[in-house]
Amino acid sequence: MSVFFADFAMPARLLRGGALVRPLRVIFDEPAVDALLGVPRRDGAGRQTRFETSTPTALAREAEAAGAVRGDELEITFPEGPRVFDVMSSPEVDGTGLATFRLAPQAGSGGR
């Protein structure tokens, strides 16, 4: 697992109230969901709505994610510069030594 993080993880900082809780390394994922809701009828009538969203996550070692809570911030350093995300809940531990942060991008913090 350490080789995996060495190859793919980015530096990050867990913050609480603006103060550093700890540095850590994370593997970031921001999947885009683009769903077409509704089905057109054969005659072309009907209504369709396009729904776009993304729910970013960050995978970290369980020990580094320990103690994180909703309301903390995770600052991730990308090649183009840091972005700050709100931690939406305590990290989800998967039993393999890893934990997943559910994140929400902060306004003005870049992104897609």
N, C-alpha and C positions, 0 to 999 in steps of 0.2 A: 504494500500500500504506500510506503514512503516513496518508492520510485514513481508511482502514479502521481502523487502530489508534487514531487519534484519536477515532473514534466509538464503538468497541466495547471497547477494552482497559481493563483495570483496573491500578492500581498494584500492584506486587509487589516482594518482596525475596528474592534468592537468598542463602541462609545456609549456612555450613559450620562445624560445631562451635559454632553459636550466634553466630558473627561474620558480619557483613555482607560478602558477596562483591561484590554490586552490586545497585543498584535496576534494575528493568526493568518493562515493561508486558506484560501477557498477556491473551489471550482465553481464558476458562475455560469448560470444558464438563464436565458431570457427567451423562452419559446414564444413565438407569435402564434396566436390563434386567430384564424380568419374563417369564420363560419358563415355560410349562407343559410338563413332561416326562411322557411316557407318553401312551398313547392309550386312552380307555375303549372297552370292547367294546360291541356293540349292546345287550346285555342290561343295560348299566349297570355291570357288574362291571369289574374292572380297577383299576389303581392309578395315580393321577396325583400328581405332586409339583410344587409351585410353587417356582421358583428365582429369587430376586431378588438382583441385584448391581449395582454401578456401578463403572466404571473412570474416574475423573476424569482429564482431560488439560488442559494449558494450552499454547496456541500463542503463541510469542514470535518476535521477530526473531532470525535465526540469530546475528548478532553479539552480541546480548544473552545468548543461551543458551550461547554458547561457553564451554567449560571446566567446565560443570556435570557432575557425576558422581553415580552411585548413592550414596545416603547423605546427599546435600545435602538441604536443606529449602527449600521455596518457601512464603513467607508472602504470601498474596493478601489485599488489602484490599477487602472487600465493603461495600456500604452499611450492613449490620448489624454490621460489625466484621471484624477480620482472622481468617483461618483458616490453619492451618499444615498443609502436606502433606509427606510424604516423597517425594523424587525416587527413582523405582524403577530408572532406568537413565539412561545418557547420553541427552540429547535426540536425537530422530530428525530429521535434516535432510532436507528434501524437495526441495532443488534450486531452490527459488523464492525463497530468502532467508529462509525460515521454518523453525522447528524445533518439534517437539512434545515436551513433557514428559509422561511417564507418571507418574502420581501415586498415592499412597495417603493417605487422610485420617489424621491422627494422632488418637488417642483423646482425647476431650474438646475437639476443635477445632470442634465444631458440624457442620452438614451436615444432610442430610435425615433 
